[in-house]
């Protein structure tokens, strides 16, 4: 009997000790984890959130105050005739009777001042380069002169302002003039036009066949 009572007392002591260890000590609160709450984007708070950045497809900044304006984006339209001495005889073909010219508008579609743009064209006959911007300027009695017309000012390079501002659009023009007084002969050349923007943004090369007639 005594042995049974001793066993019961020992088991009771074990249960009491286990119960005490599972309870938090008095005066100490059980810690709780607080989940962080998302702070909504507010334009003008000085922080550039992802939802406030430039919308590239539209070239429109959602919040220019926090993220700044969209970068410049220079666009060059396809060449077209610049005067009556030019006739466009195909999608990428012109027939020129000197004096004639071709032209193309260039524009900054972005919200920031553009980098400097320059032109470069190279013309070939029978796979041989016969004309190059600023280096080989005449061929078979015809002078090739190109420039940008920015609000009436003729310049070799342009730096266009942000869109919807004065100075955001210029006209590129290539004039064909008589260089020598001898009789001109008919000939045909292929010209590649490139516009260099000194930035990661590249403009596609434009290629045209230009036929000259007397």
C-alpha positions in Angstrom: 0.0 0.0 0.0 2.8 2.4 0.9 4.5 1.6 -2.3 1.4 2.4 -4.3 1.0 5.8 -2.5 4.6 6.6 -3.2 4.2 6.0 -7.0 1.1 8.1 -7.1 2.8 11.0 -5.4 5.8 10.8 -7.8 3.5 10.9 -10.9 1.6 13.9 -9.5 4.8 15.8 -9.0 5.9 15.1 -12.6 2.5 16.4 -14.0 2.7 19.6 -11.9 6.3 20.3 -13.1 5.3 19.8 -16.8 2.3 22.1 -16.4 4.4 24.9 -14.9 7.0 24.8 -17.7 4.3 25.3 -20.4 3.0 28.5 -18.8 4.6 31.9 -19.4 6.2 33.5 -16.3 4.0 36.1 -14.6 4.6 39.7 -15.8 6.0 38.9 -19.2 3.7 39.3 -22.3 3.9 36.8 -25.1 5.5 38.5 -28.1 3.3 39.0 -31.3 4.4 39.5 -34.9 3.1 42.6 -36.6 2.8 42.3 -40.5 4.1 45.4 -42.3 1.4 47.5 -44.0 1.9 48.6 -47.6 2.2 52.4 -48.1 0.4 53.6 -51.2 2.4 55.5 -53.8 1.9 59.3 -53.5 3.1 61.5 -56.3 5.2 64.3 -54.8 6.5 62.5 -51.7 10.1 62.5 -53.1 10.2 58.7 -53.6 10.2 57.2 -57.1 8.0 54.1 -56.9 7.6 51.7 -59.8 4.1 52.9 -60.6 5.4 56.4 -61.0 8.1 55.7 -63.5 8.2 56.5 -67.2 5.6 54.6 -69.3 7.9 53.8 -72.2 5.2 52.9 -74.7 3.5 56.3 -74.2 6.7 58.2 -73.4 4.8 59.7 -70.5 6.0 60.0 -66.9 3.4 59.0 -64.4 5.0 61.3 -61.8 7.8 63.5 -63.1 8.1 65.2 -59.7 9.4 62.0 -58.1 10.9 60.1 -61.1 11.8 62.8 -63.5 10.8 63.1 -67.1 10.8 60.4 -69.7 14.1 60.2 -71.7 14.5 61.8 -75.1 13.4 59.7 -78.1 14.4 61.0 -81.6 12.2 60.1 -84.5 13.1 60.5 -88.2 10.3 60.2 -90.7 10.9 58.6 -94.2 12.3 60.9 -96.8 10.0 62.8 -99.2 10.5 65.3 -102.0 11.6 68.7 -101.0 10.8 70.7 -104.1 9.4 70.5 -107.7 12.8 69.1 -109.0 12.0 65.9 -107.2 9.5 63.2 -108.0 8.9 60.2 -105.8 8.6 57.3 -108.2 8.5 54.4 -105.7 8.4 53.7 -102.0 12.1 54.1 -101.7 12.9 55.7 -105.0 13.3 59.3 -106.3 13.9 60.8 -109.7 15.8 64.2 -109.5 16.1 66.9 -112.1 18.6 69.4 -110.8 18.1 71.5 -108.8 16.1 69.1 -106.6 16.0 68.0 -103.0 14.6 65.5 -100.5 13.6 66.1 -96.9 12.5 64.5 -93.7 11.2 65.9 -90.4 13.0 64.9 -87.2 11.4 65.2 -83.8 12.1 64.6 -80.1 9.1 62.6 -78.8 10.5 62.4 -75.2 10.0 64.7 -72.2 13.7 65.6 -71.8 16.3 67.6 -73.9 17.7 65.3 -76.6 21.3 64.5 -77.3 22.9 66.1 -80.4 21.8 64.6 -83.7 24.0 64.6 -86.8 23.4 63.2 -90.3 25.4 60.8 -92.3 24.7 59.6 -95.8 26.7 57.4 -98.2 25.9 56.8 -101.9 27.1 54.0 -104.1 27.3 53.4 -107.8 28.2 49.8 -109.0 29.0 49.0 -105.4 31.6 51.8 -105.2 31.1 54.7 -102.8 30.9 57.9 -104.8 29.4 60.3 -102.3 29.8 60.6 -98.5 28.5 63.3 -96.1 31.1 66.1 -95.6 33.9 64.1 -97.5 32.8 63.3 -101.1 30.3 66.0 -101.8 30.0 65.9 -105.6 29.5 63.3 -108.3 29.2 63.7 -112.1 28.7 67.5 -111.9 26.2 67.4 -109.0 26.8 68.9 -105.6 25.3 67.1 -102.6 24.6 69.5 -99.6 22.6 68.5 -96.5 21.7 70.4 -93.3 19.0 70.8 -90.6 16.6 73.6 -90.7 15.7 74.5 -87.1 13.2 77.4 -87.0 14.8 79.0 -90.0 18.4 78.5 -88.8 20.5 76.2 -91.1 22.9 74.0 -89.0 24.9 70.8 -89.4 23.6 69.3 -86.1 20.6 69.8 -83.9 19.8 69.3 -80.2 16.0 69.2 -80.0 14.1 70.3 -76.9 11.4 68.2 -75.2 8.3 67.6 -77.1 5.6 70.2 -77.4 8.2 72.9 -76.9 9.6 75.3 -79.6 12.7 73.7 -81.0 11.5 70.1 -80.6 11.1 69.6 -84.4 13.5 70.3 -87.2 13.6 69.6 -91.0 16.5 67.6 -92.5 17.1 68.5 -96.1 19.5 67.2 -98.8 19.9 69.5 -101.8 21.2 68.5 -105.3 22.8 71.4 -107.1 24.7 71.7 -110.3 28.5 71.6 -109.6 29.8 72.0 -113.1 28.4 73.7 -116.2 28.8 70.8 -118.5 25.9 68.8 -119.7 24.6 66.4 -117.0 24.2 62.7 -117.9 21.6 60.4 -116.5 22.8 58.1 -113.7 21.5 56.2 -110.7 22.9 55.8 -107.2 21.8 54.0 -104.0 22.1 56.1 -100.9 22.0 55.0 -97.2 20.9 57.6 -94.7 21.7 57.4 -91.0 21.0 59.8 -88.2 23.4 59.6 -85.2 22.0 60.6 -81.8 25.1 59.9 -79.6 22.8 57.8 -77.3 21.8 54.2 -76.9 18.7 54.9 -79.0 19.4 53.9 -82.6 17.5 55.1 -85.7 17.0 52.6 -88.5 19.0 53.2 -91.6 17.0 54.4 -94.6 18.0 53.3 -98.1 16.9 54.9 -101.3 17.5 54.7 -105.0 18.0 58.1 -106.5 17.9 58.5 -110.3 19.2 61.7 -111.9 17.9 62.9 -115.2 18.9 65.8 -117.4 
